Amino acid sequence: MLQRKKQRTARKCTEKSDLFDGLPDDLVISIVSKLASSATSPLDFISILLTCKRLNRLAVHPLVLSKVGFKVFAVKARNWCDSVHRLLKQCVKAGNVEACYTLGMIRFYCLQNRGSGASLMAKAAIKAHAPALYSLAVIQFNGSGGSKNDKDLRAGVALCARAAFLGHVDALRELGHCLQDGYGVRQHIAEGRRLLVQANARELASSLNALVKRKSQQQHHRCLNHQHYSLKTSSGCPLLSDFGCNVPAPEVHPVNSFLKEWFESGVGELAQGLRLCSHKGCGRPETRAHEFRRCSVCGTVNYCSRGCQALDWKLRHKVECAPVERWLEEAGNGIGGGDMEEVAEAEELAI
Protein backbone atom coordinates (compact mmCIF):
# COMPACT_ATOMS: atom_id res chain seq x y z
CA MET A 1 0.00 0.00 0.00
CA LEU A 2 2.80 2.39 0.97
CA GLN A 3 4.67 1.51 -2.24
CA ARG A 4 1.63 2.37 -4.40
CA LYS A 5 1.35 5.79 -2.73
CA LYS A 6 5.03 6.48 -3.42
CA GLN A 7 4.60 5.55 -7.08
CA ARG A 8 1.57 7.85 -7.45
CA THR A 9 3.44 10.72 -5.77
CA ALA A 10 6.48 10.22 -8.02
CA ARG A 11 4.23 10.11 -11.10
CA LYS A 12 2.54 13.39 -10.11
CA CYS A 13 5.89 15.09 -9.53
CA THR A 14 7.12 13.92 -12.94
CA GLU A 15 4.00 15.20 -14.68
CA LYS A 16 4.24 18.62 -13.03
CA SER A 17 7.95 19.11 -13.62
CA ASP A 18 8.96 20.99 -16.78
CA LEU A 19 12.58 21.20 -17.88
CA PHE A 20 11.88 24.45 -19.79
CA ASP A 21 10.68 26.16 -16.62
CA GLY A 22 13.94 25.16 -14.98
CA LEU A 23 16.04 27.11 -17.49
CA PRO A 24 17.30 30.49 -16.24
CA ASP A 25 15.86 33.60 -17.88
CA ASP A 26 19.27 34.74 -19.12
CA LEU A 27 19.71 31.58 -21.16
CA VAL A 28 16.21 31.75 -22.64
CA ILE A 29 16.66 35.43 -23.53
CA SER A 30 19.92 34.62 -25.29
CA ILE A 31 18.25 31.89 -27.34
CA VAL A 32 15.24 34.04 -28.20
CA SER A 33 17.56 36.89 -29.23
CA LYS A 34 19.28 34.65 -31.77
CA LEU A 35 15.93 33.46 -33.08
CA ALA A 36 14.69 37.05 -33.41
CA SER A 37 17.83 38.16 -35.24
CA SER A 38 17.61 35.29 -37.74
CA ALA A 39 13.83 35.46 -38.31
CA THR A 40 12.93 35.64 -41.99
CA SER A 41 9.42 37.10 -41.61
CA PRO A 42 7.18 38.82 -39.07
CA LEU A 43 5.37 35.52 -38.58
CA ASP A 44 8.54 33.91 -37.21
CA PHE A 45 8.70 36.44 -34.38
CA ILE A 46 4.95 36.28 -33.75
CA SER A 47 5.25 32.50 -33.41
CA ILE A 48 7.70 33.02 -30.55
CA LEU A 49 5.25 35.35 -28.80
CA LEU A 50 2.42 32.84 -29.12
CA THR A 51 4.35 29.79 -27.93
CA CYS A 52 3.76 30.23 -24.19
CA LYS A 53 3.34 32.92 -21.55
CA ARG A 54 6.98 32.80 -20.54
CA LEU A 55 8.28 33.31 -24.08
CA ASN A 56 5.67 36.01 -24.63
CA ARG A 57 7.12 37.85 -21.64
CA LEU A 58 10.78 37.30 -22.42
CA ALA A 59 10.46 38.04 -26.15
CA VAL A 60 9.75 41.72 -25.39
CA HIS A 61 12.82 42.00 -23.17
CA PRO A 62 14.98 44.97 -24.28
CA LEU A 63 17.91 42.69 -25.12
CA VAL A 64 15.71 40.64 -27.45
CA LEU A 65 14.11 43.68 -29.06
CA SER A 66 17.53 45.20 -29.72
CA LYS A 67 18.48 42.13 -31.80
CA VAL A 68 15.32 41.78 -33.91
CA GLY A 69 16.28 41.48 -37.59
CA PHE A 70 15.01 43.80 -40.33
CA LYS A 71 12.92 41.05 -41.94
CA VAL A 72 10.69 40.99 -38.87
CA PHE A 73 9.69 44.56 -39.75
CA ALA A 74 8.68 43.54 -43.30
CA VAL A 75 4.99 44.19 -42.73
CA LYS A 76 2.59 44.96 -45.54
CA ALA A 77 1.33 48.51 -45.80
CA ARG A 78 -2.25 47.29 -45.56
CA ASN A 79 -1.40 45.64 -42.21
CA TRP A 80 0.00 48.81 -40.66
CA CYS A 81 -1.66 49.47 -37.30
CA ASP A 82 -0.99 50.85 -33.84
CA SER A 83 0.38 47.52 -32.58
CA VAL A 84 3.01 47.43 -35.35
CA HIS A 85 3.90 51.05 -34.66
CA ARG A 86 4.15 50.27 -30.96
CA LEU A 87 6.47 47.30 -31.58
CA LEU A 88 8.77 49.45 -33.72
CA LYS A 89 8.86 52.13 -31.02
CA GLN A 90 9.72 49.51 -28.40
CA CYS A 91 12.55 48.22 -30.59
CA VAL A 92 13.79 51.78 -31.13
CA LYS A 93 13.77 52.36 -27.38
CA ALA A 94 15.79 49.15 -26.96
CA GLY A 95 18.43 50.50 -29.36
CA ASN A 96 17.55 48.45 -32.45
CA VAL A 97 19.25 50.17 -35.41
CA GLU A 98 17.07 48.52 -38.07
CA ALA A 99 13.95 49.67 -36.22
CA CYS A 100 15.30 53.23 -36.13
CA TYR A 101 15.82 53.19 -39.89
CA THR A 102 12.50 51.50 -40.72
CA LEU A 103 10.38 53.70 -38.50
CA GLY A 104 12.35 56.76 -39.60
CA MET A 105 11.60 56.11 -43.27
CA ILE A 106 7.92 55.41 -42.56
CA ARG A 107 7.50 58.54 -40.48
CA PHE A 108 9.39 60.76 -42.91
CA TYR A 109 7.70 59.65 -46.13
CA CYS A 110 4.41 57.95 -45.16
CA LEU A 111 3.29 59.70 -41.98
CA GLN A 112 4.90 62.99 -43.09
CA ASN A 113 6.49 63.52 -39.70
CA ARG A 114 9.70 64.86 -41.24
CA GLY A 115 11.53 65.91 -38.11
CA SER A 116 10.99 62.69 -36.18
CA GLY A 117 11.71 60.54 -39.24
CA ALA A 118 14.98 62.30 -40.04
CA SER A 119 16.00 62.13 -36.38
CA LEU A 120 15.46 58.36 -36.26
CA MET A 121 17.43 57.85 -39.48
CA ALA A 122 20.22 60.01 -38.08
CA LYS A 123 20.21 57.87 -34.94
CA ALA A 124 20.76 54.80 -37.11
CA ALA A 125 23.37 56.57 -39.25
CA ILE A 126 25.41 57.47 -36.17
CA LYS A 127 25.65 53.74 -35.48
CA ALA A 128 27.08 53.15 -38.97
CA HIS A 129 23.88 51.91 -40.60
CA ALA A 130 24.67 52.17 -44.32
CA PRO A 131 21.07 52.32 -45.70
CA ALA A 132 20.26 55.13 -43.25
CA LEU A 133 23.33 57.07 -44.36
CA TYR A 134 22.35 56.68 -48.00
CA SER A 135 18.73 57.69 -47.34
CA LEU A 136 19.88 60.82 -45.56
CA ALA A 137 22.13 61.54 -48.55
CA VAL A 138 19.13 61.34 -50.92
CA ILE A 139 17.24 63.72 -48.62
CA GLN A 140 20.15 66.18 -48.71
CA PHE A 141 20.50 65.94 -52.51
CA ASN A 142 16.80 66.70 -53.02
CA GLY A 143 16.12 68.99 -50.06
CA SER A 144 13.28 66.59 -49.18
CA GLY A 145 10.81 67.94 -46.68
CA GLY A 146 11.84 71.50 -47.48
CA SER A 147 12.42 73.77 -50.44
CA LYS A 148 14.92 73.71 -53.26
CA ASN A 149 17.15 76.02 -51.24
CA ASP A 150 17.41 73.39 -48.49
CA LYS A 151 19.55 71.15 -50.68
CA ASP A 152 23.03 70.45 -49.37
CA LEU A 153 24.99 68.68 -52.09
CA ARG A 154 28.24 68.55 -50.14
CA ALA A 155 26.51 66.92 -47.18
CA GLY A 156 24.91 64.42 -49.54
CA VAL A 157 28.28 63.49 -51.03
CA ALA A 158 29.80 63.10 -47.56
CA LEU A 159 26.98 60.80 -46.45
CA CYS A 160 27.29 58.78 -49.66
CA ALA A 161 31.02 58.40 -49.13
CA ARG A 162 30.47 57.07 -45.61
CA ALA A 163 27.78 54.63 -46.75
CA ALA A 164 29.96 53.48 -49.67
CA PHE A 165 32.84 52.87 -47.25
CA LEU A 166 30.51 50.59 -45.29
CA GLY A 167 29.75 48.59 -48.46
CA HIS A 168 26.46 50.08 -49.65
CA VAL A 169 26.39 49.49 -53.41
CA ASP A 170 23.79 52.15 -54.26
CA ALA A 171 25.77 54.75 -52.31
CA LEU A 172 28.95 53.73 -54.13
CA ARG A 173 27.17 54.10 -57.47
CA GLU A 174 25.74 57.48 -56.46
CA LEU A 175 29.17 58.67 -55.38
CA GLY A 176 30.62 57.56 -58.70
CA HIS A 177 28.04 59.58 -60.63
CA CYS A 178 28.66 62.61 -58.40
CA LEU A 179 32.38 62.50 -59.12
CA GLN A 180 31.84 61.87 -62.81
CA ASP A 181 29.41 64.81 -63.13
CA GLY A 182 31.01 67.15 -60.61
CA TYR A 183 27.74 67.14 -58.62
CA GLY A 184 28.40 68.42 -55.10
CA VAL A 185 32.10 67.64 -55.40
CA ARG A 186 35.00 68.59 -57.65
CA GLN A 187 34.70 66.68 -60.91
CA HIS A 188 37.00 63.69 -61.27
CA ILE A 189 35.83 61.59 -64.21
CA ALA A 190 38.42 58.82 -63.88
CA GLU A 191 37.73 58.30 -60.18
CA GLY A 192 33.99 58.41 -60.78
CA ARG A 193 34.20 55.71 -63.43
CA ARG A 194 36.40 53.61 -61.17
CA LEU A 195 33.76 53.74 -58.46
CA LEU A 196 31.03 52.84 -60.94
CA VAL A 197 33.01 49.80 -62.07
CA GLN A 198 33.55 48.85 -58.43
CA ALA A 199 29.83 49.20 -57.71
CA ASN A 200 28.97 46.93 -60.62
CA ALA A 201 31.59 44.39 -59.53
CA ARG A 202 30.06 44.25 -56.06
CA GLU A 203 26.59 43.96 -57.54
CA LEU A 204 27.72 41.09 -59.76
CA ALA A 205 29.45 39.30 -56.88
CA SER A 206 26.35 39.62 -54.70
CA SER A 207 24.12 38.33 -57.49
CA LEU A 208 26.39 35.36 -58.20
CA ASN A 209 26.51 34.46 -54.50
CA ALA A 210 22.72 34.53 -54.36
CA LEU A 211 22.53 32.44 -57.54
CA VAL A 212 24.95 29.82 -56.21
CA LYS A 213 23.08 29.66 -52.92
CA ARG A 214 19.77 29.16 -54.71
CA LYS A 215 21.25 26.49 -56.96
CA SER A 216 22.71 24.72 -53.95
CA GLN A 217 19.32 24.67 -52.26
CA GLN A 218 17.69 23.29 -55.37
CA GLN A 219 20.37 20.63 -55.62
CA HIS A 220 19.81 19.64 -52.00
CA HIS A 221 16.05 19.37 -52.38
CA ARG A 222 16.16 17.46 -55.65
CA CYS A 223 19.15 15.29 -54.67
CA LEU A 224 21.05 16.01 -57.86
CA ASN A 225 24.66 14.85 -58.11
CA HIS A 226 25.74 17.30 -60.77
CA GLN A 227 24.40 20.66 -61.75
CA HIS A 228 25.82 23.31 -64.05
CA TYR A 229 25.62 26.89 -62.92
CA SER A 230 24.51 29.44 -65.49
CA LEU A 231 24.25 33.21 -65.46
CA LYS A 232 21.07 33.00 -67.52
CA THR A 233 17.89 33.38 -65.49
CA SER A 234 14.21 33.40 -66.24
CA SER A 235 12.68 35.93 -68.61
CA GLY A 236 12.18 39.36 -67.14
CA CYS A 237 15.38 39.18 -65.11
CA PRO A 238 16.84 42.67 -64.72
CA LEU A 239 20.23 43.59 -66.10
CA LEU A 240 23.26 44.78 -64.22
CA SER A 241 22.95 48.53 -63.83
CA ASP A 242 25.79 49.70 -66.09
CA PHE A 243 26.72 46.57 -68.08
CA GLY A 244 24.70 44.07 -70.10
CA CYS A 245 25.04 41.00 -67.87
CA ASN A 246 21.92 39.05 -66.88
CA VAL A 247 21.87 38.60 -63.11
CA PRO A 248 19.11 38.21 -60.52
CA ALA A 249 17.65 41.41 -59.11
CA PRO A 250 19.19 42.57 -55.82
CA GLU A 251 17.01 42.08 -52.78
CA VAL A 252 14.88 45.14 -52.02
CA HIS A 253 14.90 46.39 -48.45
CA PRO A 254 11.48 45.75 -46.81
CA VAL A 255 10.96 49.43 -46.01
CA ASN A 256 11.27 50.35 -49.71
CA SER A 257 8.61 47.76 -50.53
CA PHE A 258 6.48 49.23 -47.74
CA LEU A 259 6.77 52.75 -49.17
CA LYS A 260 5.84 51.61 -52.67
CA GLU A 261 2.83 49.62 -51.46
CA TRP A 262 1.74 52.42 -49.11
CA PHE A 263 1.23 54.89 -51.95
CA GLU A 264 0.32 52.55 -54.81
CA SER A 265 -2.31 50.60 -52.89
CA GLY A 266 -4.13 53.71 -51.73
CA VAL A 267 -3.34 53.29 -48.04
CA GLY A 268 -1.56 56.63 -48.27
CA GLU A 269 -2.22 59.33 -50.83
CA LEU A 270 0.25 61.54 -52.62
CA ALA A 271 -0.65 65.19 -52.85
CA GLN A 272 -1.61 66.45 -56.29
CA GLY A 273 1.39 66.83 -58.57
CA LEU A 274 3.71 64.61 -56.51
CA ARG A 275 5.20 61.40 -57.92
CA LEU A 276 7.00 58.27 -56.81
CA CYS A 277 10.52 57.47 -57.93
CA SER A 278 10.19 55.47 -61.16
CA HIS A 279 12.71 52.83 -60.05
CA LYS A 280 10.50 50.01 -58.81
CA GLY A 281 12.92 49.06 -56.03
CA CYS A 282 12.87 52.52 -54.43
CA GLY A 283 9.40 53.63 -53.34
CA ARG A 284 10.44 57.15 -52.28
CA PRO A 285 7.83 59.85 -53.02
CA GLU A 286 8.34 63.51 -53.70
CA THR A 287 7.72 65.83 -50.76
CA ARG A 288 7.16 68.86 -53.01
CA ALA A 289 6.34 69.41 -56.67
CA HIS A 290 9.16 68.76 -59.15
CA GLU A 291 11.50 67.55 -56.41
CA PHE A 292 12.84 64.58 -58.37
CA ARG A 293 14.74 64.72 -61.65
CA ARG A 294 13.10 63.91 -64.94
CA CYS A 295 14.63 62.06 -67.84
CA SER A 296 15.59 64.83 -70.24
CA VAL A 297 14.84 62.65 -73.26
CA CYS A 298 11.29 61.46 -72.70
CA GLY A 299 10.22 63.38 -69.61
CA THR A 300 7.91 60.54 -68.56
CA VAL A 301 9.96 59.08 -65.72
CA ASN A 302 11.53 60.68 -62.67
CA TYR A 303 14.10 59.56 -60.12
CA CYS A 304 15.13 60.53 -56.61
CA SER A 305 18.81 59.94 -57.41
CA ARG A 306 21.27 59.20 -60.19
CA GLY A 307 21.71 55.75 -58.69
CA CYS A 308 18.02 54.92 -59.18
CA GLN A 309 18.17 56.32 -62.70
CA ALA A 310 21.14 54.13 -63.61
CA LEU A 311 19.47 51.01 -62.21
CA ASP A 312 16.14 51.66 -63.91
CA TRP A 313 17.85 52.45 -67.22
CA LYS A 314 19.15 48.91 -67.64
CA LEU A 315 16.13 47.40 -65.93
CA ARG A 316 13.47 48.69 -68.30
CA HIS A 317 13.75 52.31 -69.36
CA LYS A 318 16.36 51.72 -72.05
CA VAL A 319 13.77 50.07 -74.31
CA GLU A 320 11.01 52.55 -73.43
CA CYS A 321 12.80 55.89 -73.61
CA ALA A 322 11.84 58.02 -76.63
CA PRO A 323 11.57 61.78 -77.19
CA VAL A 324 8.17 63.24 -76.47
CA GLU A 325 7.21 66.43 -78.30
CA ARG A 326 4.79 67.50 -75.58
CA TRP A 327 7.56 67.35 -72.98
CA LEU A 328 9.87 69.35 -75.24
CA GLU A 329 7.17 71.98 -75.77
CA GLU A 330 6.56 72.25 -72.02
CA ALA A 331 10.27 72.66 -71.40
CA GLY A 332 10.45 75.31 -74.13
CA ASN A 333 7.52 77.22 -72.64
CA GLY A 334 9.17 77.24 -69.24
CA ILE A 335 6.58 74.96 -67.62
CA GLY A 336 9.26 72.41 -66.93
CA GLY A 337 11.58 74.92 -65.30
CA GLY A 338 11.61 76.26 -61.76
CA ASP A 339 12.19 73.63 -59.13
CA MET A 340 12.39 70.82 -61.67
CA GLU A 341 15.83 69.47 -62.42
CA GLU A 342 16.79 67.66 -65.59
CA VAL A 343 19.32 64.87 -65.73
CA ALA A 344 21.76 64.05 -68.48
CA GLU A 345 20.51 62.04 -71.41
CA ALA A 346 20.04 58.39 -70.68
CA GLU A 347 22.75 57.28 -73.07
CA GLU A 348 25.36 59.02 -70.90
CA LEU A 349 24.66 56.59 -68.08
CA ALA A 350 26.38 53.71 -69.84
CA ILE A 351 30.09 53.46 -69.17
N, C-alpha and C positions, 0 to 999 in steps of 0.2 A: 504493500500500500504506500509506504513511504517512498519507495523507488519510483512509483508511478507519478507521485506528486513532483518529485525532482525532475522527471523527464518533461512534464507539462510546463514547469517553471522555466526550464532551459529552453524549451521550444518557444515560449512566449518572449523570452529575452532575445532569442535569435531573430524572431519575426520583427521585433521593434527596432533592433539595431540597424543602422544604416551607415555604411562605410563613408558615403559622401558627406554626411553630416559631421563625420569625425575629422574631415580635412580642415586645416586652418584657413581663415579668410584670405590671408596673404597669398597662399598657394592658389586658391581658386581665382582670385583677382588676376594673378599673373597669367593663368591659363586663359581666362576670359579675354584679357587684353590681347593676347596673341590671336585668338579667334576673331576678335573685332577688327584687328589690323589687317587680317588676311581675308575678311569677308568679301565676297564678290558681288553682293547685291544687298539692298535694304532688308530683304526677307531673311537673309542669313543672321543679321543682328536681331531682328524681331523674334526669330526662332529661339535665340538665347533667352530673351526676356520672357518668353512664354513657357519655358521648360519647367520651372518651379519657382516658388516664392523666393528662395534663397538666391538663385541666379538673377531673378528680376531685381532684387535689391542690390546685388553686387555689380550687376552690369551697368548701373548708373553711377558707380564710384568714379570720382574724378580721374583716377589713374587709368581706368578703362576708357572713359570718354576722351581722354587725351590721345589715345592710340587708335581710335576708330579710323578706318581707312576711307579714302575719298569715294569708293564705290558704294559705301553704305549711304552716302548722301545723294545717290543717283535716283532721286524720286522724279516721278512724272509731274509736269506742270499742273495737270488736272487733279493730282492728288495733294497739291500744296494745301496745308491747313495749319491751324495754330499749334497742333501737337508736333508737326515737323519743324515749324519755326522754333518752338520751345526746345526741342532736342538739339538743334543747331546752336542755339544760344547757350545751352548747358555745355556743349562741347567747346564752344568758344571760351567760356568761363574757365573750363578745365585746361585751356592752353592748346587746343587742337588746331594746328596750322591750316589743315585742309578745310576745317569748318570755318575758320576766319575768311579764307579765300572764297569759299562757296557762298556763305551768307553775305559777304561783302559784294560779290557780283550781283546777287539777287536783289539786294537792297539798292544798289546803285542804279541798275538798269531796269529791273522789274517793278520794285516798290517805289522807285524814284526818291529814295532817301539818300541823296548824293553824299552828304557829309559823313554819315554813319558808314555807308558802303565803302567810301574811299579810305576811311579810318581803319576799317577791318582789313582791307587789302594791304594797307601800309603795315599793319601789325604782322601780317603773314610775310610781307616782303622783308621786314627787319630780321625775320628768322630764316632768311635765305630761301624763300619759296619762289622758285623760278616763274611759274605761271602768274603769280601775283605781281612780280616785278614787270613782266611783259605787259600785263593788263594795265598797270599804272602807266607804262610807257605809251600805250595806245591812247590812254586818256590825255596824257600830256601832249601828244602829237596833234590830237583833234581839239583840245580844249573842251572835252566832254563835260557836260554839266554847267558850262559857262558860255562865254562868247568867243568869237574868233580871236580876240585880243588876249584871251587866257591861255593860248597855246604857249608851250615852253619846249621848243624843239631840242634844246641842249639837254634839258632834264630827261626828255624822252630817249635821247641817244645814250645818256649815262645809265638809265634804267635797263635799256636793251643790252648794253655792254655787260652789265652785271648778270642779267638773266642768261645771256649767251655763255658767259664764263661758267655758269652752273649747268650748262648742257642743254638749254632750251633751244630747240631747232628753229622755231618760228622767230625767236628773238635774234638768233644768229643770222637768219635770212634777212630780217628787217634791218639789222645793223649793216649787212653787206650792201643793201640797196641805198641806205643813207650815205655810206661812204662813196658809193659809185655815183650818186647824184649830187653829193655835196649838200644833203638835206639835214640841217642842224649840226653839221660838223664840216670841217674842211675837206674838200673833195680829194679822194684818193682812189682812183679807178682801179688800180692794180690790187690794192688791199681789199677793196669792196668785192671784186670778182673772186679773190682768194677765199673770202668768207662765204660767198655764195656756193662755191665748189665744196667747201667744207660742210656747209649745211646740207647740201644734196648727198654728200657721202654719208653723213650721219643718218639722214632719212633712209637711204638705201640699206645701210647696215641694220637699222631698226626693222625695216620691212622684211629683210631676209631672215633675221632672227625670228620674227613672228611667223614667217612662212615655214621655216624649218621646224619650229615648235608645233605648228598645226599639222604638218606632215607626220611628225613623230607620233602625235596623238592618234592620227588616223591609222598609222601603221600598228600601233599598239592595240587599237580596238578591232582592227580587221585581221590581226595576226599575220601580216605580210612579212616575208623574209627579205625581200628586196623591193626597193621603191626608188625611182629616179626623181630627183628634185628638179623642178622647172620654174623659171621666172614667169611663165605665162599663167595667168589666172583667168577667172571667168569673165564673160563679156561685161562691160560696164566698169571694169576695174580702172581706177584713176591712174594717171601717169605721174611720174616723178615731177616735181614742180618745175625744174628748169631743164631737164633732159628727157628724152623720149623713151624711158625704160618703164615697162609695165611692172608695177609692184602693188601690193595691197595698200589700201588707204590707211593712213595712220589713225590710231585710236583717238576719237574725239573725247575731250574731257566732259564728264557728265554735266557740269554747269553750263557749258556751251550748248549742249543738247536741250537743257532746261530752258535757256533763254530763247532758243529758236521755237520750241514748242509753246512757250508762254505767249508769244506774240502771234504765231501762225495759227494756233488752235482757237484763239479768241478769248483765252483766259485773261490776258492783258491786251490792252488796245494801244496802238501807236497814235499819237496825235496827228492831225491832218498835215500831210506834207513830209512826214518823217518816214524813213526806210530802214530796213535791215541790211546788214552787210550781205552782199550777194554770194560770198563764199559759204557754202552750205555747212561747213564745219565750224563756223564762227558764232552766229546768233546775236552779235552785238547790234543794238539799234542806235539810231541817231538820237541825240538829246536836244538838237535844234535843227532847223531847216538847213539843208545843204552842208551838213557837217562833214559827211564822208566825201571822198573823191569819186568822180565819175570817170569812166573810160572815155578818153577824148576822141575815140574813133566812132563808137556807136552811141554812147551816151545813155545806154539802157541799163547798165549795171553800175554799182557803186560799192566801194570797199572802205573799210575802216583803216586799212594799212596797206603798205606795199607788199607785205608778206602775204596777206590774204589775196591780193590781186595776182601775185605770181602763182600761188597755188591754184586759184580758180582758172587761171589762163590755160594751164595744161589739163586741168580736170575737165573743163567743158567749154569755156568761153572762146577758145581758139577757133572752134568750128562754127561758132555762132556770131562772132563779131563781124559787123559790116557797117559801113557808114550809113547814117540816117540823116536825110536832108532836113527833117523837122528839127533835129537836135542842132544841126549846123545853123539853121535859121535863128533858133532861139539864142544860140551863142552869139550870133552876129548882131541880134537886136539888143543884147545886153541882159536878156532874161537869165542867162546862165551865169552871169557874173556875180559880184558881191561876195557872199560868204562861201560860194561854191569853189572848190579847187579842182583843177583838172590834172590828170596824171599823164605821164608820157604815153606815147602810142604803145599798144600791146606788143608789137613786134620787138620793141626795145627790151622786153623782159627776158627774152631768150639770150643766153650767154653764147 
